[in-house]
C-alpha cells in the first residue's frame, strides 16, 4: 500500500511505568515524539501517524490517518488539511519536506481538544463483549489560543450500536452459561 505524502522514519520509545493519560477537554500540550504504523510489528491496518503529547505530566495521543492513493480526493484533502492545521498550530512554517515538517513539531506547544468516544470491544481474558471509551483528538489551536471543549462533543454509542452490543453480549452469556454447565457435569464422580 502506498502512503502519501507522510512517509517517516521516526522512532519512539514507550514511556516506562504506570502512565496517566489526558481526559477529554482542552489542554495545553507539548509534542514529545512521533510514532507511525510502520513501527508496529505485523500491523496490517490503515497507515497512521501518532503525535505523542504531554500536559501536566499526563500523556495523550493525536492520531491521524495517513493519506493513501486509494482514498477519495475529498478524503485526501481532509486528511492533508487536518495534518497541516495541526502542524501550523504547533508553529511549523516550512512544508517543503513532509518528513522535516513532521519532525519540526517535536518539542512544540499547542492547545489540543480531546473528546471521548465509546466503542464495542472484547475482553481479552474471556472474549466478553464490553463497552470501552477512547480519548481522541478533535482539533487544535496555537499555544495561548482558544480551544473549545464541551461534553456534547463526546460520542456515545448510538441506539443501533447499543442493540448490537446487547445481542453480542446475550449470545456470549448464553454460550458461556452452557459451557459452565458442561464443565460442571464433567466434575461429577459418576
C-alpha positions, 0 to 999 in steps of 0.5 A: 500500500502506498502512503502519501505524502507522510512517509517517516522514519521516526522512532519512539520509545514507550514511556516506562511505568504506570502512565496517566493519560489526558481526559477529554477537554482542552489542554495545553500540550507539548509534542514529545515524539512521533510514532507511525504504523510502520513501527508496529510489528505485523500491523496490517491496518490503515497507515497512521501517524501518532503525535505523542503529547504531554500536559501536566505530566499526563500523556495523550495521543493525536492520531491521524490517518495517513493519506493513501492513493486509494482514498477519495480526493475529498478524503485526501484533502481532509486528511492533508488539511487536518495534518497541516492545521495541526502542524501550523498550530504547533508553529511549523512554517516550512512544508517543503519536506513532509518528513522535516515538517513532521519532525519540526513539531517535536518539542512544540506547544499547542492547545489540543481538544480531546473528546471521548468516544465509546466503542464495542470491544472484547475482553481479552481474558474471556472474549466478553463483549464490553463497552470501552471509551477512547480519548481522541483528538478533535482539533487544535489551536496555537499555544495561548489560543482558544480551544473549545471543549464541551461534553456534547462533543463526546460520542456515545454509542448510538441506539443501533450500536447499543442493540448490537452490543446487547445481542453480542453480549446475550449470545456470549452469556448464553454460550458461556452459561452452557459451557459452565454447565458442561464443565460442571457435569464433567466434575461429577464422580459418576 
